[in-house]
Amino acid sequence: VSGQSEKQDGGQAPDTGGPALLEAAFRALFQARGAEVDPTDAILDWMDPDDEPRPEGAESDYYASLDIPYACKNGPMDSVDELLLIKGVTLDLFFGLPDQEPPQRPLDELVTVRGHPEGMINANTAPEDVLYAVCEARFPGESHRAEQAMARRDEEPFYKLEDLEDLLRSPPPENKETPPEPEIFIVTSEVFRVQGDGMTETSAVRIEAHVKRPAERAAEIVRVLDWRVIR
């Protein structure tokens, strides 16, 4: 038996009321992956409760017209795999291009449906692609911020938000009447993805689970959010 775990506040799939910065980061992520059509509008339509499509989105009328019809979910995703049902999310976009240089990672290694409820991203564990996308959304043309943040966290983790000030946090507005930009980064996680392998002489199975360990009760409780057999 073997196992591994990883923190899940990497990139939260955008929800219907998520911050504009998170939406912009997803657009930057898909652009960097070479998407011919940006599926962000369609992803938001998949999760919002109404039947009004966004400019590049799709609702049930579109999905009902497919060769194998199905309905738009109009609710939160239960799994990142649901992205494969959404208009514009191609197999190459989801699974990435491993032969490309540098190789692209699958989307299920970059985003999660079990992350922070407000879409916050852990600056210590966010994948490189996610950090680049967020920096491109917040600081267009300043990808060096992501590079510096990764170099910094390789030496020592970010222990508090103030550690991010010069790299990933926006400066305070000059005009006191202008509200500051919303924060998107955190430095700790409560949700983890755990994988365990069980093997015999003739078979093997891998189980994946998402577990939550509340920060205020980290030593007392771990709650299983979901689990599945993945092979």
C-alpha positions in Angstrom: 0.0 0.0 0.0 1.3 3.5 -0.8 -0.1 7.0 -0.9 0.5 10.6 -1.5 -1.3 13.9 -0.9 -1.3 17.4 -2.2 -2.9 20.7 -1.3 -5.9 21.8 -3.3 -6.0 25.6 -3.2 -4.2 25.7 -6.5 -6.8 27.1 -8.9 -10.4 27.1 -8.1 -12.8 26.6 -11.0 -14.6 30.0 -11.4 -18.0 30.1 -9.8 -21.0 32.2 -11.1 -20.2 35.1 -8.7 -16.4 34.8 -8.6 -14.2 37.8 -8.7 -13.3 39.4 -12.1 -9.7 38.7 -11.4 -10.3 34.9 -11.1 -12.2 35.0 -14.4 -9.4 36.9 -16.1 -6.9 34.4 -14.8 -8.8 31.5 -16.4 -8.9 33.4 -19.7 -5.1 33.9 -19.4 -4.6 30.2 -18.6 -6.6 29.0 -21.6 -4.9 31.5 -23.9 -1.5 30.2 -22.7 -2.7 26.6 -23.5 -3.5 27.6 -27.1 -7.3 27.5 -26.9 -8.8 28.3 -30.3 -12.0 29.4 -28.5 -11.9 30.7 -24.9 -14.3 28.4 -22.9 -14.5 30.6 -19.8 -18.0 32.0 -20.8 -19.2 28.5 -21.4 -17.9 27.3 -18.1 -19.6 30.1 -16.2 -22.9 29.3 -18.1 -22.5 25.6 -17.1 -22.6 26.6 -13.5 -25.0 29.6 -13.3 -28.7 29.0 -12.7 -30.1 30.8 -15.7 -30.6 29.9 -19.3 -29.1 33.1 -20.8 -25.8 32.3 -22.6 -22.8 34.7 -22.4 -21.3 36.0 -25.6 -19.0 33.0 -26.1 -21.0 30.7 -23.8 -23.6 27.9 -24.1 -26.8 26.8 -22.3 -29.1 23.8 -22.7 -30.2 24.8 -26.2 -26.7 24.3 -27.5 -26.1 21.0 -25.7 -29.5 19.7 -26.7 -28.5 20.1 -30.4 -25.5 17.8 -30.1 -25.4 14.3 -31.6 -25.6 12.9 -28.1 -27.8 15.6 -26.4 -27.6 16.5 -22.7 -28.7 19.4 -20.5 -26.5 22.2 -19.2 -25.9 21.5 -15.5 -26.7 25.0 -14.2 -25.1 24.2 -10.9 -21.7 23.8 -9.3 -19.3 21.2 -10.7 -18.8 17.9 -8.8 -15.6 17.0 -10.6 -13.0 18.7 -12.8 -13.8 16.0 -15.4 -17.1 17.8 -16.1 -15.1 20.4 -18.1 -15.0 17.8 -20.9 -18.8 18.2 -21.3 -18.5 22.0 -21.8 -18.4 23.8 -25.1 -14.9 24.7 -26.2 -13.0 22.3 -23.8 -11.3 20.0 -26.3 -9.3 16.9 -25.4 -6.0 18.7 -26.1 -7.1 21.7 -23.9 -8.1 19.4 -21.0 -5.3 16.8 -21.1 -2.6 19.2 -22.3 0.2 18.6 -24.9 2.9 16.5 -23.1 5.2 16.6 -26.2 5.2 20.4 -26.2 8.1 22.3 -24.7 7.6 22.9 -21.9 5.1 20.0 -21.5 1.5 21.0 -20.6 -0.1 19.4 -17.5 -3.7 18.2 -17.6 -6.2 20.6 -16.3 -7.1 18.4 -13.4 -3.6 19.0 -12.0 -4.1 22.7 -12.2 -7.6 23.5 -11.1 -10.0 22.0 -8.6 -13.7 22.1 -7.6 -12.7 21.5 -3.9 -10.6 24.6 -3.3 -11.2 27.7 -1.3 -14.9 28.7 -1.3 -14.0 32.3 -2.4 -11.6 31.1 -5.1 -8.4 32.1 -3.1 -5.2 30.5 -4.3 -2.4 29.2 -2.1 0.8 31.0 -3.3 3.0 28.3 -1.8 1.5 25.4 -3.8 -0.2 26.8 -6.9 1.2 25.2 -10.1 3.5 27.3 -12.2 0.8 27.7 -14.9 -1.7 29.0 -12.4 0.8 31.6 -11.0 1.6 32.8 -14.5 -2.1 33.1 -15.4 -3.0 35.1 -12.2 0.0 37.4 -12.7 -0.9 38.0 -16.3 -4.5 38.8 -15.2 -3.4 41.2 -12.4 -0.1 42.6 -13.8 -0.3 42.3 -17.6 3.1 41.8 -19.2 4.8 41.2 -15.8 5.3 37.5 -15.8 8.6 38.0 -13.9 6.5 38.3 -10.8 5.5 34.7 -11.1 9.1 33.6 -11.7 10.3 35.6 -8.6 7.5 34.1 -6.5 8.4 30.5 -7.5 12.1 31.2 -6.8 11.2 32.7 -3.4 9.0 29.8 -2.3 11.6 27.3 -3.4 13.9 28.8 -0.8 11.4 29.4 1.9 7.6 29.2 2.1 5.4 32.3 2.3 4.3 32.3 6.0 2.1 35.4 5.9 0.4 37.5 3.4 2.8 40.4 4.0 5.5 38.2 2.5 3.7 38.5 -0.9 3.6 42.3 -0.9 6.3 43.0 -3.5 5.6 40.0 -5.7 1.9 39.1 -5.9 -0.1 41.8 -4.1 -1.3 45.0 -5.7 -0.1 48.3 -4.2 -2.7 50.3 -2.3 -4.7 52.7 -4.5 -3.4 56.3 -4.6 -6.9 57.7 -4.3 -8.4 56.9 -0.8 -11.8 56.7 -2.4 -10.8 53.9 -4.7 -11.3 50.5 -3.2 -8.3 48.3 -3.1 -8.1 45.3 -5.5 -9.5 42.1 -3.9 -6.9 39.7 -2.7 -6.7 36.3 -4.4 -3.8 34.7 -2.7 -3.5 32.8 0.6 -0.6 31.0 2.2 -2.2 28.0 3.8 -4.7 25.3 2.7 -7.5 23.4 4.3 -8.4 21.0 1.5 -6.1 18.2 0.3 -6.3 15.6 -2.4 -5.1 12.2 -1.2 -4.3 9.2 -3.4 -3.7 5.7 -2.1 -2.6 2.5 -3.9 -3.5 -1.0 -2.9 -1.8 -3.9 -4.6 -1.8 -7.7 -4.6 0.0 -10.2 -6.8 -2.7 -10.1 -9.4 -4.3 -6.6 -9.2 -3.9 -3.0 -8.2 -6.3 -0.2 -7.4 -5.9 3.5 -6.7 -8.4 5.5 -4.7 -8.5 9.3 -4.6 -10.2 11.4 -1.9 -10.5 15.0 -1.0 -10.3 15.7 2.7 -10.7 18.9 4.7 -8.7 19.8 7.7 -10.0 23.1 9.2 -7.1 25.4 10.2 -8.6 26.2 13.6 -9.0 22.4 14.4 -6.2 20.9 12.4 -5.1 18.6 15.2 -8.6 17.4 15.9 -10.5 16.6 12.8 -10.1 15.6 9.1 -13.3 15.2 7.1 -13.6 13.3 3.9 -15.4 15.4 1.3 -15.5 12.8 -1.5 -13.7 9.7 -2.8 -13.5 7.6 -6.0 -11.7 4.7 -7.5 -9.6 6.1 -10.4 -8.0 2.9 -11.7 
